[in-house]
Every structure is written in C-alpha cells, then in structure tokens.
C-alpha cells in the first residue's frame, strides 16, 4: 500500500468522524439535557418536589464533542493532503526530474 492509496482511505474516514461525531454530540445533548424531578417526603414540610435542570451541561457536551470531531476530521484531511504531497514528491523523484 503506497501513500496515495492510503490517502484515498482517509477521505471517507474524515467524513465519518465529522458526521458521526456531531451525531453523537446531538444524541448526548438530548440524553443529558433533560430536567429530572423527584419527590421527597420531608417529615415537617411534607411532600417536596425537587427538580434539577441539566441543560447547561448538555450544551457544554454538545460543544466539546462537536469541536473534537471537527478538529479530528480536519486533522485527517490534513494528513491526506500531506500523504498526497509525499506521493507527488516520490513520483517526481522516481521520474528523475
């Protein structure tokens, strides 16, 4: 396997990382970003409903996971470009130019 054939494999991998990462980020947003409530029986006060909103944590997770998938895919596209340049250098070296 030469550098050119390996570089061709990186394009679908980069798209998979980008789209899959953002899909996971959206799933994490909906999984984490909910309001959970519980009811607690307190002896002197009676029944108390306590709710916790986790939307802020979900937005942070969406941003972090999406940013990491974007940077990862950019890294793979950059690696593909470097491998293509290396292949061109190899072709020019072998041809004697």
N, C-alpha and C positions, 0 to 999 in steps of 0.2 A: 504494500500500500504506500503510494507516494504522497507527497504533501498536498497535491491537487485533489486527489480523491478523498483524502481526509478532510480537506477544507469544504468540499461539497456536502459532507455529512453534517457540518456544523450549522448550516442554514436552517434545516428543519428542527434541529435541537435548540437553536436560539429562539425560534418562534414558539416551540413547545414550552420553553422556560418562561417566556414573556406572557403568553396567553394562559398557561397553566398557573403561573404564579399569581396573576391578577384574579383568576377564577377562585383560587384558594383564598385570596385576600377578601374577596366578596363573601365567600362562604363563612370565613372567620368573622367577618363583620356581623352577619346575620346570626351566627351562633352565639357570639359574645354579647352583641348589642341588644340585650333584652332587659326588661325590667322584671326582677324576681321579687315576689312578695311572700311573706309568711305571716301567719297569725300566731301570736304568743299570748298565753293566758298568764297574766300577772295577778298575784293574789289581791293586792289592794286596788289596782287600777282596772282590772277586768281584762277583756279581750283587746289586744293591741295589734294593729296591722302594721308591720314594718316592711317597707319596700326599699330596694336598692336598684339604682339605675346604673347600668354599666356601658352606656353609650360612649362615654369619653374613652374608655379603654378599647372599645371596638373601633373607634376612629383611629386611634394610635396604631392598633394592629393592622388595620387596612392600609395605612400609610407606610408602615415599616415593611410589611410583606410585599406590597406593590413596588416600593422603591428597590428592595433587594432583587426582586425578579427583573426589574428594568435594568439595573446595573449588571446583573448576571447575564442577561441576553446581550447587552452592549459589549461585555467582555468577550462573549462567544463570537459576535460579529467582528470585533477587532482581531481576535485570534484567527478567524477565517481570512481576513484581509492580510495579516502577516504571513500566513501559510501560502496564500496566493502569490505574494511578492517573493517569498523564498523559492517557490516553484519557478517563477519567471527568471529569477537570478540563476537557478540551476539550469534552465533551458538555454539561457544566453551563454553560460559558462561552457556547457557541453558543445554548443554550436561553434565556439571559438571566436565569438565577437568581442 
